[in-house]
């Protein structure tokens, strides 16, 4: 039995532990003693001794996040540790964990995307899961928006531009985030914005789509409802980067109004709230959605709405801001601005810096979505991804 030393909520394992739950198949006959671990009982965390948990930040169905200190870093750097739970026996959660890991590693290094520092895999219950060690950011944009801090137009320009720079990097790899909202945009104390939470993100390049596989047909039920593009509710067809640009428009408006623009209680109410501002769409556009659902939403005797002017909704915003809102929050996705077009808009001219607008240079390969189907295969892939990340990290920044 392992001897332990208990201090507060942390237990230090003073003898090596043995993995007791099933690891990936090929290693079952090669179980080796694990390095000394520190247990944080409050969150069921098992960590390398270099990490000291400070506090529990949040718990959800998908995982737990704690703030911690890296005791071996130069200045005992503060970090965030996200443990993705319940993944080893549920293929959906396991695939989601692999997807988020791959995307964070793929986008690593961009200043407007959350930075992944280290990874760890633990198989011993109840501490089992994928541990993602990330930079610690104290605020998210939702907290900033709903605070008493006053925004100048320059603040709003800077915030929007930074989000767009991160999204340009993501879209350049043919990836859509699918859940952009203020809560998924972190804000440092220096005012740097970082896009996070890639659990719902998807690759959309035709190069890696397997049309014969179910997972290639991505679901329309994505994004938090208030930031969900109307075509996701009304249409039954493939969608692309336009849905992220709708969310960008909603966030942009929220920076002025300090509250969400479309607060729908369900999908029907959501469309109704959009109609109150954008007006009822034209018949030709309704038919273009190609679904009876769309017609049922708008056909008489349903209420018909006239479009509102953005100048009445946000009278303190500039004409350029009103114009940009009009080009982002629109029914017709064919005319909705792309991320590049949005960055080039005159509203952002004062804050634009071409050096902050890199692109990835290659397309994200999401073929693992259909190449790996069994839980055991995905466990092996997850371990391989973690090991590869550690190797690449150690080449540049050995821990």
Secondary structure, DSSP 8 states (H G I E B T S, - for coil): ---EEEETTEEEE-S-----S---GGGTT-------EEEEGGGTEEEETTEEEEEEEEE-SSEEEEEEEETTSTT--EEEEEEE-S-SS-HHHHHHHHHHHHHHHHTTT-TTB--EEEEEEE-STTS-EEEEEEE---EEHHHHHTSS----HHHHHHHHHHHHHHHHHHHTTTEE-S--SGGGEEE-TTS-EEE---TT-EE--GGG--TTSGGGS--S--S-GGG--HHHHH--S---THHHHHHHHHHHHHHHHSS-S---SSHHHHHHHHHHHH----HHHHHHT-SHHHHHHHSTTS-------HHHH-TTS-HHHHHHHHHHS-S-TTTS--HHHHHTSGGGTTT--GGG----SS----THHHH--SHHHHHHHHHHHHHHHHHHHHHHS--
